[in-house]
Amino acid sequence: MSKVITRPYDSADYIDSPEAAAAFLEAALEDGDPQIIAATLGDIARSKGMAMIAEQTGLAREALYKSLSADGNPRLTTLLGVLKAMGLRLSVTVDEHKAA
């Protein structure tokens, strides 16, 4: 019997289009947990290539890895720069569950 070789799951391996990235980020934003949002942004950035994102944002690659991790806390300027480099943008909608 042959050995089964496994690898840890990495969602960055499956983000293969701007639409997939947007859907993944939208789900994280709906959850609302800042750690999940930061980690999701990190996954999307890694799928695009962290070096390319760093170059386009003017931020250090190591700083991006740190701020876009589950333990990170990216500044708004970092968040907006990363989204722009990935061809994404934020938009605001009314939360029908909370609107009165």
VOZARO-479568 format. One record per residue (C-alpha): residue number from 0; residue in one letter; x, y, z. Coordinates in steps of 0.001 Angstrom, whole numbers. Layout:
VOZARO-479568
[NUM,'A',[X,Y,Z]]
...
This chain:
VOZARO-479568
[0,'M',[0,0,0]]
[1,'S',[1385,3410,-916]]
[2,'K',[1700,6280,1512]]
[3,'V',[-809,9088,1316]]
[4,'I',[900,12457,1171]]
[5,'T',[-1057,15364,2580]]
[6,'R',[-485,19101,2707]]
[7,'P',[-2006,21658,5042]]
[8,'Y',[-5026,23394,3561]]
[9,'D',[-4270,26894,2304]]
[10,'S',[-7216,28887,1006]]
[11,'A',[-4818,31092,-991]]
[12,'D',[-4382,28123,-3349]]
[13,'Y',[-8056,28344,-4350]]
[14,'I',[-8515,32090,-4853]]
[15,'D',[-8106,32161,-8610]]
[16,'S',[-10172,35135,-9777]]
[17,'P',[-11185,38621,-8648]]
[18,'E',[-14725,37303,-8150]]
[19,'A',[-13487,34514,-5849]]
[20,'A',[-11410,37041,-3876]]
[21,'A',[-14388,39388,-3538]]
[22,'A',[-16713,36586,-2388]]
[23,'F',[-14144,35333,134]]
[24,'L',[-13632,38836,1552]]
[25,'E',[-17367,39573,1592]]
[26,'A',[-17968,36456,3706]]
[27,'A',[-15269,37579,6150]]
[28,'L',[-16758,41073,6359]]
[29,'E',[-20208,39620,7031]]
[30,'D',[-18717,37662,9927]]
[31,'G',[-17379,40934,11308]]
[32,'D',[-14438,39493,13270]]
[33,'P',[-11397,41759,12678]]
[34,'Q',[-9002,38812,12995]]
[35,'I',[-10854,36851,10332]]
[36,'I',[-10964,39888,8048]]
[37,'A',[-7213,40497,8413]]
[38,'A',[-6392,36816,7844]]
[39,'T',[-8698,36696,4811]]
[40,'L',[-6967,39738,3325]]
[41,'G',[-3663,37967,3940]]
[42,'D',[-4883,34859,2131]]
[43,'I',[-6039,36915,-834]]
[44,'A',[-2771,38872,-927]]
[45,'R',[-754,35636,-852]]
[46,'S',[-2857,34294,-3718]]
[47,'K',[-1858,37339,-5774]]
[48,'G',[1752,37337,-4601]]
[49,'M',[2777,39208,-1489]]
[50,'A',[5857,40681,-3203]]
[51,'M',[3673,42218,-5920]]
[52,'I',[1234,43613,-3332]]
[53,'A',[4148,45044,-1332]]
[54,'E',[5578,46711,-4422]]
[55,'Q',[2253,48256,-5447]]
[56,'T',[1443,49515,-1947]]
[57,'G',[4939,50699,-1081]]
[58,'L',[4855,48659,2120]]
[59,'A',[7430,46128,3272]]
[60,'R',[6507,42520,2523]]
[61,'E',[7238,41491,6118]]
[62,'A',[4979,44272,7436]]
[63,'L',[2180,43050,5168]]
[64,'Y',[2545,39472,6384]]
[65,'K',[2344,40705,9967]]
[66,'S',[-599,43083,9571]]
[67,'L',[-2551,40707,7302]]
[68,'S',[-2446,37789,9715]]
[69,'A',[-4998,36614,12266]]
[70,'D',[-2979,38486,14906]]
[71,'G',[-2584,41604,12770]]
[72,'N',[-4420,44876,12978]]
[73,'P',[-3995,46662,9639]]
[74,'R',[-4442,50405,9494]]
[75,'L',[-7139,51750,7218]]
[76,'T',[-4488,53070,4831]]
[77,'T',[-2935,49600,4620]]
[78,'L',[-6326,47998,4072]]
[79,'L',[-7276,50405,1287]]
[80,'G',[-3866,50137,-378]]
[81,'V',[-3950,46345,-366]]
[82,'L',[-7492,46260,-1727]]
[83,'K',[-6544,48673,-4520]]
[84,'A',[-3471,46591,-5406]]
[85,'M',[-5712,43517,-5639]]
[86,'G',[-8260,45286,-7833]]
[87,'L',[-10899,45342,-5080]]
[88,'R',[-12702,48117,-3236]]
[89,'L',[-14954,48455,-231]]
[90,'S',[-18571,49450,-457]]
[91,'V',[-21185,50041,2198]]
[92,'T',[-24726,48732,2220]]
[93,'V',[-27564,48951,4692]]
[94,'D',[-27778,46001,7083]]
[95,'E',[-31426,45055,6652]]
[96,'H',[-31340,43103,9930]]
[97,'K',[-30254,46163,11937]]
[98,'A',[-31990,48983,10039]]
[99,'A',[-35140,50210,11676]]
